[in-house]
Amino acid sequence: MTQQPINVLLAGSELTPLAKAGGLGDVLGSLPKALQKNVNKSWVAIPWYQEIRRKQLRQLKKLGVISITVGGSKTKITVWESRLPNSTVPLLLFENKKYFGRGTIYQGNTVYDPLTKKNATSKIGQRIRFMAFSFAVYTAIKEFSLPISVIHAQDYHSAPLLALVHNDPEMAHIKRVITLHNLGIVAATPHKYLEAFEWDAKKIFGSEFNRKKGPRLIRLGIDHAQAIVAVSPRYAKEVLTKEYGNGLESVLKKRKKDLYGVLNGIDTELFNPSKDAFIKKNYTVSTVRKNKAINKLALQKEVGLPQRKDVPMFSLVSRLTSQKGLDLLTPLLPKLAQLDIQFVLEGTGPSSLTAPFHAAQKQWPDKFYFHNIFNAPFAQRIYASSDIFLMPSKFEPCGLGQIIAMRYGTVPIARATGGLKNTVFEKTNGFVFTTYSSAALWRTIQRSLAAYAVPKTWGRLQRNGMKTDFSWKTSAGEYIKIYNNLLQNTHG
């Protein structure tokens, strides 16, 4: 059977380096570039947030103005085309101050509420924002006659787009894929907000519409996608269980034949210690030990820690949420402070989770440094300078931190869950624990420090991690197989 032309549009909530909060942004910033080498054309669509500056955009041109109906009123949205940074991939940006242009990606309390005519609460604001985004992308595809053959939604943020396409006879030829990055967020939405948009929400949601807490937007993606992709082979199995399915495990079991597990990759040009312009000293597999020490000294000077090459430096770069296993780590901070180590952390989150790290920095300023703002160049300096990367996650659909760390010769400590189980292997490229407890994490930290004290052992762990191919080449190929299978199947 001959391969059909593939024109794929990926729609999501964030995009590295323009607007990033987590790993989804890294995926949307790198996967389309890998796909572009093997498909006819790939597009990316995101809202034009306040934080995206005009000077960041290349070859910017106005495609036109569309309108969607929300709360009985027409809302105009300007659609722009640019280029994904460092690529030829077309980037579609949707501009509307009320819904997209206030605050940051997930600060929903800055989003206009079409029913109250005021700012929405945080959670409702996010639902309104991404409902509006899905309607805008759907409308743009129609009005500008974009030659799309596959729509690839990312998480709940663009899940409604698949329902809109599925229910439009004029779009019957377009195939529909959703990637589940984090089933921990299902985006339950009050009925009145779903009905504020110009669609028959009761019909489209079906029995889900009767759910007391409100229909879940992610369910729209699962029900209307022809292929459902979890971001690691392990996570594809985990979402079928009560522990990880978050109430959707029975729905996913019924769709098991359409469920795939494809491991996320990283942009190996962006995360490349031999070329990284943001680090003090570039290095390769053969020079990692010598030059990582130079980067460590530079980072220590930058953050005000004692400058020592020999001290083992722990690191963590992450969104600070309950998912990330912080409840295991924070009780260990006093014990870590008694060791001859340093710890550099970068991340943002609620004050309940950041407070212990602020306190540790204040109490032990020669041991801890906490950077409570996400800054990508600084994160890369952390990866290039540190020795041991912590990822004690409660659950982790894929995880990119451990992959980026290994790329920079930083050895991860990870809990055996989700994509961590697919990428980190005990005494091969890292250290692994299974039981979700502080005691298990502490024992693993002790094992890592014992290995760090043996240069030959540590060098082997570093080299194994750096030599592993975590590029998008293989994973993009898996997505292309999925697209092709759908395009060769005429049934929708």
Backbone torsions as a table, in degrees:
resi	resn	phi	psi	omega
1	MET	NA	132.4	-176.5
2	THR	-76.7	148.3	179.8
3	GLN	-75.7	130.8	178.8
4	GLN	-84.7	154.1	176.9
5	PRO	-60.0	140.0	-179.9
6	ILE	-117.8	117.5	170.9
7	ASN	-120.7	105.3	-170.9
8	VAL	-110.2	136.5	174.5
9	LEU	-113.1	122.7	177.6
10	LEU	-103.9	124.1	-177.6
11	ALA	-119.1	131.1	-178.2
12	GLY	-158.7	-177.6	-171.5
13	SER	-92.3	-20.8	-175.9
14	GLU	-147.5	162.3	-172.8
15	LEU	-156.0	118.4	174.0
16	THR	-76.6	131.8	9.4
17	PRO	-103.2	9.7	-172.6
18	LEU	-77.5	-42.1	-177.4
19	ALA	-153.8	102.4	-173.7
20	LYS	-128.9	136.9	171.1
21	ALA	-122.0	-27.8	-177.5
22	GLY	-159.3	-158.7	-174.6
23	GLY	-66.0	-27.1	178.1
24	LEU	-58.4	-38.7	178.0
25	GLY	-62.4	-39.2	177.7
26	ASP	-64.2	-40.1	-179.7
27	VAL	-64.6	-48.1	-177.1
28	LEU	-69.5	-22.0	177.9
29	GLY	-84.4	-14.4	-175.2
30	SER	-123.0	-37.3	-179.0
31	LEU	-58.1	-45.3	-179.4
32	PRO	-59.1	-33.0	178.5
33	LYS	-67.3	-38.0	177.3
34	ALA	-69.8	-38.4	179.1
35	LEU	-65.6	-37.7	-175.0
36	GLN	-56.9	-25.9	-179.6
37	LYS	-74.6	-16.3	-172.9
38	ASN	-127.8	-2.7	177.2
39	VAL	-119.8	168.7	179.9
40	ASN	-64.6	-43.9	-179.7
41	LYS	-163.0	144.6	172.1
42	SER	-128.3	139.6	174.6
43	TRP	-114.6	157.8	170.4
44	VAL	-127.0	138.6	178.7
45	ALA	-126.1	128.6	175.0
46	ILE	-143.6	159.9	171.1
47	PRO	-66.2	152.5	174.2
48	TRP	-90.1	93.3	-178.6
49	TYR	-76.3	162.8	178.0
50	GLN	-57.0	-34.6	-176.2
51	GLU	-75.6	-12.0	176.6
52	ILE	-84.8	113.4	-177.1
53	ARG	-92.3	147.9	-179.2
54	ARG	-58.3	-33.4	-178.0
55	LYS	-70.2	-16.3	178.1
56	GLN	-78.8	-13.5	-169.3
57	LEU	-100.3	141.9	-178.8
58	ARG	-109.2	144.2	175.4
59	GLN	49.6	45.2	-175.9
60	LEU	-73.5	129.2	175.3
61	LYS	-144.2	150.0	-178.9
62	LYS	-86.4	120.9	176.9
63	LEU	-80.2	-36.2	-179.6
64	GLY	154.7	-174.2	-179.7
65	VAL	-118.3	131.0	177.0
66	ILE	-116.6	171.8	175.6
67	SER	-138.6	145.2	174.2
68	ILE	-125.8	156.9	179.6
69	THR	-101.8	123.1	178.1
70	VAL	-133.6	124.9	179.5
71	GLY	60.5	31.7	178.2
72	GLY	82.5	-1.5	-179.2
73	SER	-116.9	145.8	176.4
74	LYS	-77.5	132.4	177.3
75	THR	-118.9	124.2	-179.8
76	LYS	-87.3	137.4	179.5
77	ILE	-131.0	127.5	178.4
78	THR	-90.0	131.9	-179.0
79	VAL	-107.7	126.3	-179.9
80	TRP	-116.8	152.9	173.2
81	GLU	-119.5	132.8	176.1
82	SER	-133.5	-155.5	176.4
83	ARG	-129.3	138.4	172.7
84	LEU	-57.9	131.3	-177.5
85	PRO	-51.2	137.2	178.1
86	ASN	61.2	38.5	179.1
87	SER	-161.6	176.3	173.5
88	THR	-104.4	8.3	-177.0
89	VAL	-70.3	124.4	178.0
90	PRO	-65.0	136.5	179.2
91	LEU	-117.0	121.6	177.5
92	LEU	-98.2	126.1	-178.8
93	LEU	-117.6	135.4	-175.7
94	PHE	-112.6	116.1	-171.9
95	GLU	-107.5	120.5	172.5
96	ASN	-160.9	118.7	-172.2
97	LYS	-62.6	-40.5	-175.5
98	LYS	-61.5	-42.8	-171.9
99	TYR	-102.5	-30.2	-173.9
100	PHE	-119.4	-24.6	-165.7
101	GLY	-96.3	11.2	178.8
102	ARG	-114.0	139.7	176.0
103	GLY	66.1	-159.2	-180.0
104	THR	-104.6	-170.4	-169.5
105	ILE	-54.8	-52.2	-171.3
106	TYR	-111.2	13.5	175.7
107	GLN	-84.8	79.1	-171.4
108	GLY	-67.2	-18.4	-178.1
109	ASN	-70.3	-4.3	176.6
110	THR	-98.0	3.0	-178.1
111	VAL	-91.2	139.1	-179.9
112	TYR	-66.6	134.2	176.2
113	ASP	-98.0	111.7	-174.8
114	PRO	-69.8	-13.9	-179.4
115	LEU	-91.0	-43.1	179.8
116	THR	-91.5	-13.6	-176.5
117	LYS	64.7	21.6	176.5
118	LYS	-124.9	-174.7	173.9
119	ASN	-72.1	140.4	-179.8
120	ALA	-79.8	160.3	170.2
121	THR	-66.2	163.9	-172.2
122	SER	-56.2	-53.1	-175.9
123	LYS	-65.7	-46.1	-179.7
124	ILE	-65.7	-36.8	179.3
125	GLY	-59.4	-40.0	177.8
126	GLN	-63.9	-42.3	-179.9
127	ARG	-62.8	-44.7	179.5
128	ILE	-62.7	-45.5	-177.7
129	ARG	-55.8	-48.8	-173.2
130	PHE	-83.8	-21.0	167.9
131	MET	-64.8	-47.3	178.9
132	ALA	-60.0	-40.1	179.2
133	PHE	-62.4	-45.9	-179.7
134	SER	-61.5	-42.9	178.2
135	PHE	-64.8	-36.7	-179.7
136	ALA	-67.0	-43.9	179.5
137	VAL	-63.7	-45.4	178.3
138	TYR	-56.7	-46.7	-178.2
139	THR	-65.9	-40.1	-179.7
140	ALA	-63.9	-41.6	179.0
141	ILE	-57.7	-41.9	-178.8
142	LYS	-71.8	-49.8	-171.9
143	GLU	-70.8	-31.8	-179.4
144	PHE	-99.5	6.4	177.6
145	SER	49.8	47.4	179.3
146	LEU	-68.2	130.0	-174.5
147	PRO	-79.5	62.2	-175.8
148	ILE	-85.0	133.6	174.3
149	SER	-109.2	-21.4	177.7
150	VAL	-138.7	131.6	170.6
151	ILE	-108.0	128.0	-175.6
152	HIS	-118.9	100.9	-179.5
153	ALA	-84.8	153.3	-179.3
154	GLN	-121.7	111.9	177.6
155	ASP	58.4	-165.1	-174.1
156	TYR	-69.5	-21.1	-172.1
157	HIS	-60.1	-31.2	178.3
158	SER	-123.8	13.5	178.4
159	ALA	-59.5	-40.3	179.0
160	PRO	-59.5	-26.2	178.3
161	LEU	-58.3	-39.0	-178.8
162	LEU	-67.2	-36.9	177.6
163	ALA	-66.5	-41.0	178.9
164	LEU	-62.0	-45.0	-179.7
165	VAL	-65.9	-43.8	-178.2
166	HIS	-60.4	-33.7	-175.8
167	ASN	-93.9	10.6	178.2
168	ASP	-111.5	108.9	-178.6
169	PRO	-55.8	-29.3	-179.8
170	GLU	-69.9	-14.8	-178.0
171	MET	-112.2	19.8	-176.3
172	ALA	-59.9	-25.1	-177.6
173	HIS	-78.3	-15.3	-175.8
174	ILE	-83.6	126.2	179.2
175	LYS	-85.5	156.6	-168.3
176	ARG	-130.4	125.5	-179.0
177	VAL	-130.1	142.5	171.1
178	ILE	-128.7	139.6	172.1
179	THR	-105.2	129.5	176.9
180	LEU	-94.0	104.7	178.7
181	HIS	-85.2	-33.1	-176.5
182	ASN	-160.7	99.4	-178.7
183	LEU	-76.4	-0.3	175.6
184	GLY	-66.4	-19.7	178.9
185	ILE	-116.5	110.7	-177.5
186	VAL	-101.9	-13.1	175.5
187	ALA	61.1	57.2	172.7
188	ALA	-62.5	134.2	-171.6
189	THR	-131.1	128.2	178.2
190	PRO	-55.2	141.9	-175.2
191	HIS	-55.0	-39.6	-174.7
192	LYS	-62.1	-30.0	179.3
193	TYR	-78.1	-34.0	175.5
194	LEU	-65.2	-38.7	-178.2
195	GLU	-77.6	-10.1	178.0
196	ALA	-71.6	-18.3	179.4
197	PHE	-92.4	159.6	-173.5
198	GLU	-83.3	73.8	176.0
199	TRP	-157.3	164.4	177.2
200	ASP	-89.5	81.2	-173.4
201	ALA	-59.7	-38.2	-178.3
202	LYS	-62.1	-40.8	179.8
203	LYS	-71.7	-43.2	-174.7
204	ILE	-69.5	-38.9	179.7
205	PHE	-79.2	-22.6	-179.0
206	GLY	62.3	-138.2	-177.1
207	SER	-62.4	-25.6	178.8
208	GLU	-60.6	-26.9	-176.9
209	PHE	-64.0	-25.4	-177.3
210	ASN	-83.7	-1.0	-178.6
211	ARG	-61.9	129.5	-172.7
212	LYS	-59.0	-42.2	-177.8
213	LYS	-80.1	0.2	-178.6
214	GLY	104.1	143.7	178.5
215	PRO	-60.5	146.7	-178.9
216	ARG	-94.2	124.4	-177.9
217	LEU	-61.3	-36.3	-178.7
218	ILE	-62.3	-28.8	178.7
219	ARG	-62.4	-34.4	176.2
220	LEU	-57.7	-41.8	179.9
221	GLY	-67.2	-44.3	-178.8
222	ILE	-64.0	-43.0	-176.6
223	ASP	-72.9	-30.2	-173.4
224	HIS	-107.0	-2.4	174.4
225	ALA	-83.8	146.4	174.0
226	GLN	-90.9	-18.5	174.0
227	ALA	-138.2	133.5	-179.8
228	ILE	-117.1	124.7	-174.8
229	VAL	-119.1	123.8	170.0
230	ALA	-92.3	151.7	-167.5
231	VAL	-84.0	13.4	168.5
232	SER	-163.1	153.5	177.7
233	PRO	-57.5	-38.9	179.7
234	ARG	-65.6	-42.1	-179.0
235	TYR	-65.5	-32.0	177.2
236	ALA	-61.4	-30.3	176.0
237	LYS	-81.9	-38.8	-176.0
238	GLU	-65.8	-35.8	-177.2
239	VAL	-67.6	-11.4	177.6
240	LEU	-86.4	-0.8	-178.1
241	THR	-107.1	157.7	179.3
242	LYS	-63.3	-34.2	-177.3
243	GLU	-62.9	-36.9	-174.4
244	TYR	-115.9	-12.9	-175.1
245	GLY	-76.1	-14.1	176.7
246	ASN	51.2	43.8	177.1
247	GLY	85.5	-2.4	-178.8
248	LEU	-112.5	7.9	-176.4
249	GLU	-62.4	-37.0	-179.9
250	SER	-70.0	-35.9	176.5
251	VAL	-64.0	-43.6	-178.6
252	LEU	-70.5	-32.9	177.2
253	LYS	-62.0	-36.6	178.2
254	LYS	-68.8	-22.8	179.7
255	ARG	-104.8	18.9	-171.7
256	LYS	-56.3	-35.4	-178.8
257	LYS	-68.6	-18.4	179.0
258	ASP	-102.5	6.7	-175.7
259	LEU	-99.7	129.3	-179.4
260	TYR	-123.5	157.6	171.9
261	GLY	-120.4	113.6	-179.3
262	VAL	-124.6	117.8	-177.7
263	LEU	-67.6	131.9	174.9
264	ASN	-63.6	148.5	172.6
265	GLY	-108.9	-173.1	174.1
266	ILE	-130.4	163.3	174.7
267	ASP	-79.7	100.8	-174.5
268	THR	-74.9	-9.6	172.3
269	GLU	-82.7	-39.3	177.4
270	LEU	-68.9	-48.7	179.7
271	PHE	-96.4	81.8	-173.9
272	ASN	-140.0	101.4	-176.1
273	PRO	-62.1	-18.9	179.7
274	SER	-81.1	-13.5	-177.9
275	LYS	-129.3	-10.2	-172.5
276	ASP	-55.8	117.5	-177.8
277	ALA	-78.2	-10.9	-175.6
278	PHE	-92.4	-4.6	-177.6
279	ILE	-107.3	159.4	-174.6
280	LYS	-67.0	-45.2	-174.5
281	LYS	-137.7	120.6	178.3
282	ASN	-72.1	157.1	-179.5
283	TYR	-158.4	165.1	178.7
284	THR	-124.6	-174.0	177.4
285	VAL	-57.2	-37.9	-175.5
286	SER	-79.1	-18.1	-177.3
287	THR	-118.1	11.6	-173.3
288	VAL	-60.0	-44.6	-174.3
289	ARG	-64.3	-47.4	-177.8
290	LYS	-67.1	-47.6	-171.9
291	ASN	-83.0	-25.5	173.9
292	LYS	-62.9	-36.1	178.5
293	ALA	-63.0	-35.9	177.6
294	ILE	-65.9	-42.2	177.1
295	ASN	-64.1	-37.3	179.3
296	LYS	-61.9	-46.5	178.9
297	LEU	-59.9	-39.9	-179.8
298	ALA	-66.4	-41.8	179.9
299	LEU	-68.6	-40.7	177.5
300	GLN	-58.0	-42.8	178.4
301	LYS	-64.9	-41.2	-177.9
302	GLU	-62.2	-39.7	-173.6
303	VAL	-101.8	-2.6	175.8
304	GLY	85.3	22.2	174.0
305	LEU	-90.5	154.2	176.8
306	PRO	-55.4	134.5	-177.7
307	GLN	-83.7	107.3	179.7
308	ARG	-144.8	127.3	177.5
309	LYS	-71.7	-33.4	-167.5
310	ASP	-83.7	-14.3	-175.0
311	VAL	-76.8	130.9	176.7
312	PRO	-68.0	127.3	-178.6
313	MET	-107.6	118.4	173.9
314	PHE	-87.3	155.0	178.4
315	SER	-147.0	160.4	173.6
316	LEU	-152.5	125.8	175.2
317	VAL	-125.3	114.9	-171.3
318	SER	-169.1	157.5	159.7
319	ARG	-66.3	136.9	-178.1
320	LEU	-94.9	96.1	-179.9
321	THR	-131.9	167.9	-179.7
322	SER	-63.8	-24.1	178.7
323	GLN	-61.1	-29.7	-167.3
324	LYS	-83.6	6.6	175.7
325	GLY	75.8	23.4	-178.5
326	LEU	-66.7	-25.9	178.3
327	ASP	-69.1	-17.9	172.8
328	LEU	-82.7	-35.9	-172.7
329	LEU	-79.9	-44.0	-172.2
330	THR	-60.8	-36.6	176.7
331	PRO	-65.2	-17.8	-177.7
332	LEU	-90.2	-7.2	-175.4
333	LEU	-58.3	-43.2	177.0
334	PRO	-62.4	-36.3	178.7
335	LYS	-69.1	-40.0	177.4
336	LEU	-62.4	-37.0	-178.7
337	ALA	-64.9	-21.2	178.7
338	GLN	-83.3	-11.4	-180.0
339	LEU	-90.3	162.6	175.8
340	ASP	-86.2	75.4	-177.9
341	ILE	-140.9	171.7	167.9
342	GLN	-129.4	157.4	-176.7
343	PHE	-141.2	120.0	177.7
344	VAL	-115.4	126.6	-176.5
345	LEU	-126.6	135.3	171.5
346	GLU	-127.2	127.5	178.4
347	GLY	176.0	160.4	177.0
348	THR	-124.9	152.9	179.7
349	GLY	176.9	-175.5	179.7
350	PRO	-66.3	154.7	-176.2
351	SER	-60.0	-29.1	179.5
352	SER	-62.5	-27.8	-179.5
353	LEU	-98.0	-26.9	-179.7
354	THR	-84.1	-24.5	-174.8
355	ALA	-55.4	-44.1	-179.5
356	PRO	-61.9	-31.1	-178.9
357	PHE	-78.3	-36.3	172.7
358	HIS	-61.2	-42.5	-179.3
359	ALA	-64.8	-40.5	179.6
360	ALA	-63.9	-40.8	179.1
361	GLN	-64.1	-38.7	-179.4
362	LYS	-70.4	-39.5	-176.3
363	GLN	-79.2	-35.8	-177.6
364	TRP	-128.6	67.6	-174.1
365	PRO	-64.6	-17.0	177.9
366	ASP	-89.7	-1.0	-178.6
367	LYS	-119.5	-34.2	-172.2
368	PHE	-121.2	139.9	170.3
369	TYR	-134.4	127.8	-178.3
370	PHE	-119.8	118.3	177.5
371	HIS	-103.2	102.5	-171.5
372	ASN	-89.9	30.0	175.4
373	ILE	-138.9	136.2	177.6
374	PHE	-82.7	126.3	177.2
375	ASN	-137.9	114.6	-172.1
376	ALA	-59.4	-47.5	178.5
377	PRO	-59.8	-38.2	178.6
378	PHE	-67.2	-38.5	177.4
379	ALA	-59.6	-40.4	179.6
380	GLN	-66.9	-32.7	176.1
381	ARG	-68.7	-34.0	176.3
382	ILE	-64.5	-47.7	179.2
383	TYR	-58.3	-40.9	-175.9
384	ALA	-75.1	-19.0	-172.9
385	SER	-103.8	-29.9	-171.3
386	SER	-85.4	167.2	-177.2
387	ASP	-106.8	-37.8	-173.0
388	ILE	-130.3	126.5	-176.3
389	PHE	-109.2	127.5	-176.2
390	LEU	-95.3	132.3	174.8
391	MET	-145.3	71.4	-176.0
392	PRO	-87.7	45.0	-167.4
393	SER	-62.4	144.0	171.6
394	LYS	-68.4	-45.1	169.1
395	PHE	-146.3	152.3	-175.4
396	GLU	-152.0	94.8	-176.8
397	PRO	-48.1	-49.1	173.0
398	CYS	-131.9	-62.9	-173.9
399	GLY	86.0	124.8	175.0
400	LEU	-110.3	-22.3	-178.6
401	GLY	-56.3	-44.9	-178.3
402	GLN	-68.4	-31.3	179.7
403	ILE	-71.5	-45.6	178.0
404	ILE	-63.1	-41.8	179.5
405	ALA	-57.3	-47.5	-179.6
406	MET	-63.2	-35.3	177.6
407	ARG	-58.1	-32.2	-178.3
408	TYR	-98.4	12.4	178.0
409	GLY	72.8	23.6	176.8
410	THR	-102.1	126.7	-169.9
411	VAL	-87.7	124.2	-176.1
412	PRO	-85.8	147.3	163.7
413	ILE	-107.8	122.5	-173.7
414	ALA	-138.0	149.6	171.6
415	ARG	-85.2	144.3	-175.5
416	ALA	-78.2	81.4	177.7
417	THR	-146.5	147.1	175.3
418	GLY	50.1	-137.5	-177.4
419	GLY	-67.3	-18.9	175.8
420	LEU	-63.4	-37.6	179.5
421	LYS	-69.3	-25.4	179.0
422	ASN	-84.7	-11.2	-171.4
423	THR	-125.3	-26.0	-176.4
424	VAL	-112.6	129.0	-175.3
425	PHE	-129.7	130.8	-175.4
426	GLU	-53.5	124.9	176.3
427	LYS	59.6	13.4	173.0
428	THR	-105.9	-54.9	175.4
429	ASN	-134.7	5.1	-178.8
430	GLY	-176.8	-160.6	-179.2
431	PHE	-133.2	138.3	-170.1
432	VAL	-129.7	140.3	169.8
433	PHE	-130.6	155.8	-174.0
434	THR	-110.0	-50.2	-177.5
435	THR	-66.0	131.6	-178.8
436	TYR	-82.1	86.5	-179.2
437	SER	-154.7	153.5	176.6
438	SER	-63.7	-34.9	-180.0
439	ALA	-63.1	-42.2	179.1
440	ALA	-66.0	-39.6	177.3
441	LEU	-64.7	-42.5	-179.5
442	TRP	-62.6	-41.9	178.1
443	ARG	-62.9	-35.9	-179.9
444	THR	-71.3	-38.6	174.1
445	ILE	-59.1	-42.6	178.6
446	GLN	-62.2	-40.6	177.9
447	ARG	-63.9	-39.8	-178.9
448	SER	-66.0	-40.0	-179.8
449	LEU	-68.4	-34.2	176.6
450	ALA	-65.2	-39.6	178.8
451	ALA	-70.2	-37.7	179.4
452	TYR	-59.9	-30.5	-178.3
453	ALA	-73.9	-7.8	179.5
454	VAL	-114.8	97.7	-173.5
455	PRO	-51.8	-40.5	-178.8
456	LYS	-63.3	-44.8	178.6
457	THR	-63.8	-45.7	-177.3
458	TRP	-65.3	-40.4	178.5
459	GLY	-61.2	-38.5	178.8
460	ARG	-64.6	-42.9	178.4
461	LEU	-62.0	-43.6	179.4
462	GLN	-62.1	-47.9	-177.1
463	ARG	-64.7	-40.9	178.9
464	ASN	-59.7	-42.3	178.9
465	GLY	-66.6	-43.7	-177.0
466	MET	-68.5	-29.5	-177.3
467	LYS	-82.4	-14.7	-179.3
468	THR	-69.3	135.8	179.8
469	ASP	-86.0	101.9	175.9
470	PHE	-106.8	23.1	177.3
471	SER	-70.8	173.6	179.5
472	TRP	-82.0	-2.9	-173.0
473	LYS	-54.1	-52.6	-178.1
474	THR	-69.9	-46.1	-176.2
475	SER	-67.7	-38.6	176.3
476	ALA	-61.8	-37.1	176.4
477	GLY	-61.5	-37.3	177.4
478	GLU	-65.5	-41.3	177.4
479	TYR	-63.7	-40.2	-179.8
480	ILE	-64.2	-36.5	175.0
481	LYS	-61.4	-42.3	179.0
482	ILE	-63.4	-46.1	178.3
483	TYR	-58.6	-47.4	-178.2
484	ASN	-61.1	-42.7	179.6
485	ASN	-60.3	-39.8	179.6
486	LEU	-68.9	-42.5	-177.6
487	LEU	-67.8	-28.3	178.9
488	GLN	-83.5	-10.4	176.8
489	ASN	-100.3	114.0	-174.8
490	THR	-78.6	-9.2	-178.7
491	HIS	-85.7	135.6	-176.3
492	GLY	-101.5	NA	NA
